[in-house]
Amino acid sequence: MPEAARGEKYPLSRFAYDACDLCPRRCGAARSSGARGACGMTSELRVARSALHFWEEPPISGEAGSGAIFFSGCPLRCVFCQNHEISSGGFGLPVTVGRLAEMMLELEAAGALNVNLVTPLHFAPDVREAVLLARDAGLALPIVCNTSGYERADVVRSLADVIDVWLTDFKYASGALAGELSAATDYPEVAAEGLEAMLEGVRAAGGREVAEDGAMRRGIIVRHLVLPSHADDSCAVLDRVWELAGNDVDLSIMNQYTPNDVCRRAGGPLAGPVSEEEYEIVLCHADDLGFERVWWQEGGTVSESFVPAFDATGVEGPELGASRSAGLPSR
């Protein structure tokens, strides 16, 4: 079926890589000709890890684990990034769309609760095609899009029929802070527009749905990482999320900020952890606003243990047909 016939407001195709405008930076890079975009990637699909992951929120990881596929590259440049090996370091192996679809099926066979696509949308055309290919081959798991929140709303809408759960960050309310720490002064507006697009899609599909065991089948979890000395901005983020979504989203407030080498060397507030007092201020503000489903972290979560080993686990393997018309195996 032609892409435009699927009803997207922003049809996706590999032509998007010719002068890339997939992310809010709209860098115009000729990624299909080998140029690197603002995300650091060409049009070559690259994956750093595909394996069960147990450190997401309980509705995502449960006891069985989430089937996480970590993509190389990222449109943001967060100074405190914990995944810098893949976000800006470029680690990852090239894969075809068919191989990406096969990884999804392998994760399902391993018992994953879902397929968790981590920072995937600078490869949105290929991700969409891979999900459709895996669905045609029998994939029954929910698809989770695990995103920084820095996504074009039109791209979010174009994926509404293949993404079941949005696990999205909302990092900043202040454009100045977003510019200082992630080189994206437009982040607050972009994240708000993206969240609105996610809400449209989930509501149109029937709203939040959770299985009997608590696993999320459809819905939105908005994540916010509290940063040292920035509890005021964190509270402003919660204000904005409440204004946009109310209790149509789950909220995850994290205290796991861990200074990387860059932040340690630079000194200042980001060289140390979030204080218990700062974290409590933000949690209390969420309660005051009226959020009913809030996930939080207990003390002692500052650790690189939340970062998996980016060692290409699960990336190499047999490929599932090159296209959806290639005669796929039944399941």
N, C-alpha and C positions, 0 to 999 in steps of 0.2 A: 504494500500500500504506500503510495507517495506520502512523504512527510506532511505536506500541506493538508492532505485529506484527513489527518488525525485531529485536526481542530486546534492546533497550537496557535496562539497569538504571535509567537515568535518561532517560526519553524526552524528546526535545527538541521543542519547538514554539515558535511565536511568542508563545504565552501566557507564556513565561518572561520576556518583557519587561514584563509587566503589573505585577509586583512583583519586580524582578530579584534572583535569587540565583545567577546564572551564575558569578560569581567568588567566591573565599573571603570577600570582604568582606560578601556578602549584604546589600547596601545597601537592598534593597526598593524602589528607585526605580521609579516608574511610567514607565518609559522609552517604552512604547508610547503614552503620552499627552503625550510631549514633555519629560518630566523627564530630567535628566542623572544618570546613575549615578556610582558611584565611579570608573568608567573614563573619565568625562568625556563620554560619548556617550548620545544618545537611542537609540531603536530604528532610527533611520535609518542604514542601512549606508553607511559612508564609506571611501573608498580614496584614498591619497595618491600611489601610483605602482604601475605594473605593467610590468616590463621585465626583460631578462636582467641577472643579477647575478653578478659573478665573484669575490666576496670571501668566499664561504663556505668551509667545509672541502673538501678535494679530492674526497671522495665525493659531495658535494652540487653543487659548481660545475663540477668537471672542467675540460675545455677549452671546452665549449660554453656554459657558464653555466647558472645556476639561474633558473627563471622566477619571480621574486619579486613578490609582491603585498603591498604595505605597507598595513595598515589603520590608521585613525585611532583614537586613544584607547589607554588602558592602565590596568589596575587598580593598578599600582604607581606610586610617586612617587619614583623613584631620583634623588637629588640630583645624581648624575654622569651622568645620561642624555644620550646623544649624539643621540637622535632626538626631542628635546623639541618640535620643530616639530609633530610628529604625535602624540606620546604625551600631551602636556599642552597643546600649543598649538592643537590642534583642526584643523590643516590637513588637507584632503582634500575630495573631491567626493562627493556622494551618488550611489549606484548602486543598481540593482535586483539582485535575486538572478539574474535572467536575464543581466544585463550582467556580473556577476561570473563566471558560467559561461562566457560568451563570451570574457572575458579569459584564462581558463585555456586555451581552445582556441587563441587567438591566440599565446600563449606556446609551446604545442606546435608550432604552425606555424613559429615563429621558431627552432626547434631546441633549445629548452630541455631540460635533462636531467630536469627535474621541475617541478611546480608548488609553489612555496615560499610558504606562507601565513604572513606575518610578524605576530605578535601578533594573532591573529584571534578568540580564543575568547570575548571579550565579545560577539561576534556569532555564537556557536556555532550557533544554529538556522538562520540564513541561510547560514552557511558549509557546513553539512551539506547543505542543500538544493541549493546551487550545485554542490557536487561531484557529487551524484547526477544533477543535470541535465546536467552536462558529461560524465559517464560515459555517460549514455544517448545523448548526441550523438557518442560515439566517442572521448572522451579516454582515452588509454592510458598516460599518464605517471604515475609515482608521485606521491602527494601528501605533501608535507612540512609538518608543523606546527612552526613556528619560534616558540617560546614562552619566556616569562620563567621558567617553572617555577612560577609562582603561579597554579595552576589547581585547581579542584575535581576530586577523583579521579572522582566520578560523571560529570562532564562529559567527562573524558578517556575513560572507559569507553563513553560513549554515542557516541563518534566512532571507536571501534576499527575499525569496518568501512569507514571512508572515509579514514583516515589510515594511510599506509604507513611513513613515517619520522617519528620524533619528534626534533627538533633543539631540545633543551630546556636551559635554564640551570639550574644549581644554584648560587645566588649566595652563600649564607651558611650556616654551621653555627651561628652565634650569633644567638639571637633578639634580643638587645640591639643587636647591630650592624645586623641587618635593620630594627629599629625606627628606629634613628638615621639610616640611609642610604636606606631605602625605605618608611618608615612602615608596616611590616608585621612585627610581632614574631612572628607565627605562621609566617613564611616557611619556616623549616627543616622544621617538621612538615608543612606543606602540600606543599612540594617533594618530601619523601620519600614521602608518600602518592600524589602524582601520578606519581612515577617508578615506584612499584610497580604502579599501574594501567597505565602504558605497557608495562611488562615483561609483564604478564598478556596484553595484547592482542597484542604481537609474538610472544610464545611460542606463543600459541594459533594464530596464523596460520602458524607454521612456523619462526619464528626469523629471525635476521639473514640477509639475502640481498644479495649484491653481484654485479653484472654482470661480464662478462669485462673490460670497460674500467675497472673499479674503481668505477663509479657505484653508489651504494647504492639498492637497490630496496625493501628493508624493513629496519628496524632502529631503533636509538636512538643518537644522539650526545649525550652530556652535556657541555655547555659550562661552563667556569668562568673568569671574568675575575679575574685576580689584581689586588688593590687595593694601593696603596702603604701600607706599615706594617701590613699584615694578612696576611702569609704564614702566620701561625699559624692563622688562621681558614680560609685556603685549604687547608691540610693537613688540617684537621678536616673540611672538605667532602669531600675525597677519601676520607677514612676512611669517611664515611657512604655515599658512592656505592659504594665497594668492598663494604661490608657488605650493601647492598641488592641489588647487581647483579653484582659481580665483573666477569668479562670478557664478560658478555652485552651490554655497552654499549661503544661507542667513547668515548674521552675527548678533549676538546679543551680545552687549557689555554692561555689567551690572555694576552699581555702588552701588548695594544693600548690599555690604559687611557689616555684622553686627557682631561685636566681641561677642563671646560667653563667658561664665564664665571662661573657661580655658584661653582664650586669655586675658581677662581683668585682671585676677590674675597674669599672666606672665608679663604683661607690655610690653613695646616696641612698635614698629610700628603697630602690629596687635591688640593692645588694643584700637585703635581708628578707625574712619571711613576713607574712601578714600577722599582726598581733591578734590575740584572742579578743581583745576589746573591739578592734576594727571589724572583725568578722561578726561578732555579736550585734554590733550596730546595724549591719546590713540584714542579718537574719530577722532582727526585731522589726525592721522597716518592712520587710516582706509580710510579716504577720499583721502589721498595722494596716497595710494596703488591702489585705483580705485574700491573699493567695491561699488556695486550699490544698494544693499539691506541691509541696516544696521538698526538694531533696537537698540535704546538707551533708557536710563531712565533719567527722569528729577530729579532735586534735591529733597531731602527729602525722599529718598527711604530706608534709613537705618532703619530697623524695623523688629522685629520678626513677624510682621503681614503677612509676606510672607510665614511663616511656618504654615501649617494647623494643626488642632488638631488631633493628632494621638490617636484616641479613638475607633478604630475598626468600625467606621461608615461604613455601607454597606458591611461588610465582612461576617457576618453570614446570612444564608438564605437557600432556597432550592437548591438542587444540580441538575445540568443538567447531565445526564448519566455518568457513570464511564468511558466510552470509546466511540470513534466515532462509534463503532459497536453496541451500546446499544439500538438503536431504538429511535432516537431523535424526539422531537416534531417539526412540521413544523411551519413556521412563515409567 
